[in-house]
Amino acid sequence: MSIFKRIFKVSQAEAHAIVDKIEDPIKMTEQGIRDLKRDLQGAMTSLAEVKGISVRTRREAENKKKAAADYERKAMLILQKMQNGQMEGAEAERLATEALNLKEQNSAEALRLSHEAEQHEKMSAQLQANVNKIKSTVVTYENDLTTLKARSKTAAATKKINRQISQIDSTGTVAMLEKMRARVEEDESLATAYGEMVSADKNIDNEIDAALASGSSSAPSQSLEELKKKMGIGA
Amino acid sequence: MGIRDFFKKKTESDPLVDVRLDGMKAGYMVDYDMKMWEVSAAHHYDWGDSLITREWQLKGSDETVYLSMEYDDEASWSLSRKIQLDRLGPNVRKSLMETGDPPDQIELDGVSYGLEEMAGGHFYENGQEPGREMLSWDFQDQTGRRFLSIEQWSENDFEASIGEPVEEYQFSNILPGAV
């Protein structure tokens, strides 16, 4: 392999790799479904045309059949008139023959159109089956895409959460948590110790106050009485 | 076409969503009662007070029927066929000519139909203005499964039809015609 060919191959491989990276599978699938729907629309329109031709051909065949029956009825009426003497024999037979010829023409045409309509009906049945197949394929693809989109979103969210969890520095954080727990416990112990000290001090004070209370409780009232006497306020 | 039109996002029709019974236009095809029908026209009647009846003329290989839809909370569908007014008996035409109204009870093929309502409205052929004024008398049998309708289009122009309610699911393989 020449050097140029190898360089070209390398460039080609790199280009493919780049395109692979920027290619969004969801968007590509959506575009694929849109294309399929466009094809479906075309197929449905074509089928409508074939069905339309089929219905119209069948209608024409029915009309020809009716016309044939009508010409036969007319031929019979002419012959009846001839029988009743209302029409001259030769003229009546000529007209009846003409009517029967037209009846035959219409019958033949009705038969031809019926065969044609049958062909169209067969074709439209085939096309209808194809259209139904495309329809169900598109519906399946759409449902698959919806499910895959949801799964993709869930997977992305899960991936994000898991990455965040895995990215946490476990030793540092655990150590930090332990340190914090120790500090909290230390603070709590300290708080309890202070609390005990305060309550101990309060007990001693209480005891002293209680001991003094019995002696000092009358003193203020005695001095009060003396002041009242001095001021001339009676009891 | 301006520069804005060029950049305007084109709304593509979705054949799975847009092709619906109530969205049929002339040229559409639909299957009903094991037969193929071609939508040959799409008309509507305006009865006032926003009450609209949409009507599709469906041509089959051997007959023409009329599919109608009225929307009152939910869509109700019916299918009718035109009949000769004379099939309703001589009294109906006589009553229409003499009093301007049909009798309250009409017998047809052994079925008795009672007058349900009378309404005046405008008929829009293929949805085109101007609307044509018309009167309609609607009759129903005792079961409510069959109805009869008389329409007046001018002083002496009357049409009659018989019909029955149908369900949307009875119509299948709706296909859009070429635009």
Interface residues (C-beta under 8 A of the other chain):
Chain A: R34 K37 R38 L40 Q41 M44 T45 L47 A48 E49 K51 G52 S54 V55 R56 R58 R59 A61 E62 A117 S124 Q128 V131 K135 V138 V139 E142
Chain B: E12 S13 D14 P15 L16 V19 G27 Y28 M29 M36 W37 E38 K59 G60 S61 D62 N173 L175 P176 G177 A178
